[in-house]
């Protein structure tokens, strides 16, 4: 089949519905979310919008149809995410965090695990349930897979009869507070099953219901941007869950599941970056068309302004189609063609910070104010993209480096959308 970037009729409807929802539901709460007094109040400011997102079906888009979800492809999800993120990055990020936490269950859970853990989210039309991926240890996350057992992930799950007993300290656990600051409905905890074994032997993913004894929300971090996204510190103190709640097998299989899950988010972050850049570009374009700044013609008539707008727009288009290709490859390969997804996260996130800042330079000092322009908010939001979900330096470039070091690496596999031999 020839390459075709034309959206299908259903994709056009999805895009239109997401755009209308964002403008009708998200836009009225953007300022309240961003300007609330503290991180917790900012998160709660988006509660009603999230409830409406659940009612509209956005919270179950990634859950398979068999378990009550919409079963959207990764590409379809990206199309919707761009429209939502153009207006507000917070609600889409909360949705994305749910998807990251549930990804291991969706793709690698047993039928019993899927029914038990996914069905409640599919049936949650009020958006009462949140899921969180408890990945980053308080001591750090970049070297989670250290080959030395003395390093790496320090959250440990010990087997005690028919139970796992989990102890560790996590932070940046998006959604981990739930809506009541007492914990979310479900955590997927990244841990090790043996403190004396390295990640290749003992890394594990365990589903942990949030009502288990020993889970505590210790702190909620305030942030410069993404203020409506809750990022708490969570402690797991001898938390017991059934042995059957482990997803896949410890060691290399868990590493592969984990890598796929974070490739899914990597590709979709590309669409959030595109949405953010679009918002900045549209404001800068409108400014250029209508402002004369004591001149006699709108500033868009000046060549340097036009050229800068052209450069920004080219970056937006390049990022969109890199994202779409990355999502398409994930869909076609069941999540195993990860190279472009990782590249989309790195390239789009770093491009977004440059593009938004160029929009600020075009507009001038007014862009640095909180009441004359949305660009300062967009800049604060864009700054997080290279840093979160696996920092571009600490993790994402290292993932690409590891690929390049593989004996079977072929630089054209990503262009062809093929699975590398070590993932087959």
C-alpha positions in Angstrom: 0.0 0.0 0.0 1.3 3.4 -0.9 2.1 6.0 1.8 -1.0 8.1 2.6 -1.3 10.8 5.1 -4.9 11.5 4.4 -7.1 11.2 7.5 -10.0 8.7 7.2 -13.5 9.9 7.7 -13.6 8.5 11.2 -10.3 10.2 12.0 -11.6 13.5 10.7 -14.7 13.1 13.0 -12.4 12.3 15.9 -10.2 15.3 15.2 -13.3 17.6 15.0 -14.8 16.2 18.2 -11.6 16.6 20.1 -11.1 20.2 18.8 -14.7 21.1 19.8 -14.4 19.5 23.2 -11.1 21.3 23.9 -12.6 24.7 23.0 -15.8 24.1 24.8 -14.7 22.3 28.0 -10.9 22.9 28.4 -10.5 26.5 27.3 -12.7 28.0 30.1 -10.5 26.4 32.9 -7.1 26.9 31.5 -6.3 30.1 33.5 -7.8 28.7 36.7 -5.7 25.6 36.4 -2.5 27.6 35.7 -3.1 30.4 38.3 -4.3 28.4 41.3 -2.4 29.0 44.5 -0.6 25.6 44.7 -0.2 22.4 42.9 -3.0 20.6 44.6 -5.5 23.4 43.9 -4.3 23.5 40.2 -5.0 19.8 39.9 -8.5 20.0 41.4 -9.3 23.0 39.2 -9.4 20.5 36.2 -11.6 18.0 38.0 -14.9 18.9 36.3 -13.2 19.1 32.9 -11.8 15.6 33.5 -15.2 14.4 34.5 -16.6 15.7 31.2 -13.7 14.0 29.4 -14.8 10.7 30.9 -18.4 11.3 30.0 -17.3 12.0 26.4 -15.3 8.7 26.4 -11.8 10.1 26.2 -10.7 8.2 29.4 -11.2 4.8 27.8 -9.9 5.4 24.3 -6.9 3.1 24.8 -8.8 0.3 26.5 -9.7 -2.6 24.2 -13.2 -2.9 23.0 -13.5 -6.4 24.5 -13.1 -4.9 28.0 -15.5 -2.0 27.4 -13.1 0.6 25.9 -13.0 2.4 22.6 -9.9 0.6 21.3 -8.4 3.5 19.4 -5.1 3.0 17.6 -2.0 4.9 18.7 -2.3 7.2 15.7 -6.0 7.9 16.4 -5.0 8.8 20.0 -2.3 11.1 18.7 -4.8 13.0 16.5 -7.1 13.6 19.4 -4.2 14.5 21.8 -2.9 17.2 19.5 -6.3 18.9 19.5 -6.7 18.7 23.2 -3.1 19.9 23.9 -3.5 22.9 21.7 -5.8 24.3 24.3 -4.6 22.6 27.5 -1.8 20.2 28.3 -2.9 19.2 31.8 -6.1 17.1 31.1 -4.4 15.2 28.2 -1.4 14.5 30.3 -3.6 13.0 33.1 -5.2 10.8 30.4 -1.8 9.8 29.1 -0.6 8.9 32.6 -3.6 6.5 32.9 -2.6 4.9 29.6 1.0 4.5 30.6 -0.1 2.8 33.9 -2.6 0.5 32.2 -0.4 -0.3 29.1 1.3 -3.4 30.7 -2.1 -4.8 31.6 -3.7 -4.1 28.2 -0.9 -5.7 26.2 0.6 -8.3 28.6 -1.9 -9.0 31.3 -3.7 -12.3 31.6 -7.4 -12.4 30.7 -8.2 -12.4 34.4 -5.9 -9.4 35.0 -7.5 -7.5 32.1 -11.0 -8.1 33.3 -10.2 -7.2 36.9 -8.1 -4.1 36.3 -9.4 -2.7 33.0 -13.2 -3.1 33.3 -13.6 -0.6 36.1 -11.8 2.1 34.1 -13.9 1.4 31.0 -17.1 1.7 33.1 -16.0 4.8 34.9 -18.2 7.5 33.1 -17.5 10.1 35.9 -13.7 10.0 35.8 -13.5 8.9 39.4 -10.6 6.5 38.8 -7.0 7.3 38.1 -4.1 5.0 37.4 -0.4 5.8 38.0 2.8 4.2 36.8 5.1 4.2 39.9 8.5 4.2 38.1 10.9 6.8 39.3 12.6 6.0 42.6 13.2 9.0 44.8 16.9 8.3 44.4 16.6 8.6 40.6 15.4 6.9 37.5 17.9 7.1 34.7 19.9 4.1 35.8 17.0 2.0 36.8 18.4 -0.9 34.7 21.9 -0.8 36.1 23.8 -4.1 35.5 25.2 -3.8 39.0 22.7 -5.1 41.7 24.0 -2.4 44.1 22.6 0.2 41.7 19.4 0.4 39.7 15.9 0.3 41.0 15.7 0.2 44.7 12.0 -0.5 45.1 11.9 -4.2 46.1 9.1 -6.8 45.9 9.8 -9.8 48.1 7.9 -13.0 47.7 6.1 -14.2 50.8 4.0 -17.3 50.1 1.2 -16.3 47.7 2.0 -12.5 48.0 4.4 -9.9 46.9 5.5 -7.5 49.7 6.6 -4.2 48.1 8.8 -1.5 49.8 10.2 1.6 48.2 9.9 5.3 47.6 8.6 6.8 44.3 8.1 10.3 43.1 6.8 12.0 40.0 4.1 9.4 40.1 1.6 11.2 37.9 -2.0 10.7 39.1 -0.8 8.9 42.2 -2.8 11.0 44.6 -6.2 10.1 43.2 -8.7 12.9 43.5 -8.7 12.8 47.3 -5.0 12.8 48.0 -5.2 9.4 49.6 -4.0 7.4 46.5 -5.2 6.5 43.1 -7.3 3.4 42.1 -4.4 1.4 40.6 -0.6 1.6 40.5 1.7 -0.3 38.3 4.9 -0.5 40.3 8.2 -0.9 38.6 10.5 -2.8 41.1 13.0 -5.6 41.5 12.1 -9.0 42.9 15.6 -9.7 44.2 17.9 -7.0 45.7 20.9 -9.2 44.9 20.1 -9.5 41.2 20.3 -6.9 38.4 17.5 -5.6 36.3 17.9 -8.2 33.5 17.2 -10.8 36.1 14.8 -9.2 38.5 13.0 -6.1 37.1 9.2 -6.6 37.5 5.9 -4.8 37.0 3.3 -5.4 39.6 -0.3 -4.1 39.7 -1.1 -2.6 43.1 -4.6 -1.5 44.0 -4.5 1.9 45.7 -6.5 0.8 48.7 -3.8 -1.5 50.0 -2.4 -0.9 53.5 1.1 0.7 53.5 0.6 3.2 50.6 1.0 6.8 51.6 1.0 10.1 49.6 3.9 12.0 51.2 4.1 15.1 49.1 2.7 16.9 46.0 5.3 18.7 44.0 4.7 22.2 42.7 6.0 22.9 39.3 6.7 25.8 36.9 4.4 24.4 34.2 2.0 21.5 33.7 0.5 22.9 37.0 -2.7 20.9 36.7 -0.8 17.6 36.4 -0.4 16.1 39.9 3.1 14.7 40.5 3.3 13.3 44.0 5.8 11.4 46.1 4.4 8.0 47.1 5.8 5.6 49.7 5.2 1.8 49.6 5.8 0.4 53.0 5.5 -3.4 53.0 2.5 -3.3 50.7 1.0 -6.8 50.1 -0.7 -7.9 46.9 -1.5 -11.4 45.5 1.4 -13.0 43.7 -0.9 -13.2 40.6 -0.8 -9.4 40.2 2.6 -9.5 38.6 2.5 -8.7 34.9 4.6 -10.9 32.7 7.8 -12.4 34.0 10.6 -10.7 35.9 13.7 -9.8 34.1 14.0 -9.3 30.3 10.3 -9.7 29.6 9.5 -7.0 32.1 12.1 -4.7 30.6 10.6 -5.2 27.2 7.1 -4.4 28.5 8.4 -1.3 30.2 10.2 -0.2 27.1 7.1 -0.6 25.0 4.9 1.3 27.4 7.3 4.3 27.5 7.6 4.2 23.7 3.8 4.5 23.5 4.0 7.7 25.7 7.0 8.9 23.8 5.1 9.0 20.5 2.1 10.6 22.0 4.2 13.3 23.7 5.1 14.3 20.2 1.5 15.1 19.5 1.3 17.2 22.8 4.3 19.1 21.6 2.7 19.8 18.2 -0.5 21.0 19.9 1.5 23.4 22.2 3.5 24.7 19.2 0.3 25.3 17.3 -1.1 27.4 20.1 2.0 29.5 20.2 2.2 29.9 16.4 -1.5 30.9 16.1 -1.1 33.6 18.7 2.1 34.9 17.0 0.5 34.8 13.6 -2.5 36.8 14.8 -0.2 39.3 16.5 1.8 39.7 13.3 -1.3 40.2 11.2 -2.8 42.8 13.4 -0.1 44.7 15.2 1.8 47.7 13.7 3.9 48.6 16.7 4.0 52.3 15.8 4.8 51.4 12.2 2.5 52.0 9.2 1.8 48.3 8.3 1.2 45.1 10.2 4.5 43.6 11.3 3.9 40.5 9.2 4.8 42.7 6.2 8.4 42.7 7.4 10.5 40.0 5.9 12.2 39.0 9.2 8.8 38.4 10.8 7.6 36.4 7.8 10.7 34.3 7.7 10.6 33.5 11.4 6.9 32.4 11.1 7.9 30.2 8.1 10.6 28.5 10.2 8.2 27.9 13.1 5.5 26.5 10.9 8.0 24.1 9.1 9.0 22.7 12.5 5.4 22.1 13.5 4.7 20.2 10.3 7.9 18.1 10.6 7.0 17.2 14.1 3.5 16.2 13.3 4.4 13.8 10.6 7.3 12.3 12.5 4.8 11.7 15.3 2.2 10.2 12.9 4.8 7.9 11.4 6.0 6.8 14.8 2.5 6.1 15.9 1.7 4.2 12.7 4.8 2.0 13.2 3.8 1.2 16.8 0.3 0.2 15.5 1.7 -1.9 12.7 4.2 -3.8 14.9 2.3 -4.1 18.2 4.6 -1.6 19.9 7.9 -3.2 18.9 9.2 -0.6 16.3 10.3 1.9 18.9 13.0 3.9 17.3 10.9 6.6 15.7 8.7 6.9 18.9 11.8 7.7 20.9 13.1 10.1 18.3 9.7 11.8 18.2 9.8 12.4 21.9 13.3 13.9 21.8 13.0 15.9 18.6 9.5 17.2 19.1 10.1 18.2 22.8 13.2 20.1 22.0 11.8 21.7 18.9 8.7 22.8 21.0 10.9 24.8 23.4 12.6 26.5 20.5 9.4 27.2 18.5 7.6 28.7 21.5 10.5 30.8 22.4 10.8 32.1 18.8 7.1 33.0 19.0 8.0 35.0 22.2 10.9 36.7 20.4 8.5 37.7 17.5 5.9 39.2 19.9 8.5 40.8 22.1 8.3 41.7 25.8 4.5 41.4 26.0 5.0 37.7 25.6 6.8 37.6 29.0 3.7 38.9 30.9 1.0 36.8 32.5 -1.9 38.9 31.4 -1.1 40.1 27.8 -0.1 36.8 26.2 -0.5 33.0 26.6 3.1 32.5 25.4 4.7 32.6 28.9 2.4 29.8 30.0 3.1 27.8 26.8 6.8 28.3 27.4 6.6 26.9 30.9 4.6 23.9 29.7 7.0 23.3 26.8 10.0 23.3 29.1 8.8 20.1 30.7 8.6 18.0 27.5 12.4 17.3 27.3 12.6 16.6 31.0 9.7 14.3 31.8 8.7 10.8 30.8 12.3 9.7 30.6 14.6 12.7 30.3 16.0 13.2 26.8 19.6 13.0 28.1 19.2 10.6 31.0 17.1 8.0 29.2 15.9 8.7 25.7 19.2 9.3 23.9 20.6 6.4 25.8 17.9 4.2 24.4 18.9 5.2 20.9 22.5 4.8 21.7 21.8 1.2 22.9 20.0 0.5 19.6 22.9 1.8 17.6 25.3 -0.5 19.5 23.3 -3.6 18.6 25.1 -5.8 16.0 22.0 -6.2 13.9 21.2 -2.5 13.8 20.1 -1.2 10.3 19.6 2.5 9.9 16.8 2.0 7.4 14.6 -0.2 9.6 12.9 2.9 11.0 12.1 4.3 7.6 10.6 1.0 6.6 8.6 0.6 9.8 10.2 -2.7 10.5 11.0 -4.4 13.8 14.7 -4.7 14.6 16.0 -8.2 14.8 16.6 -8.1 18.6 12.9 -7.2 19.1 11.5 -10.0 16.8 
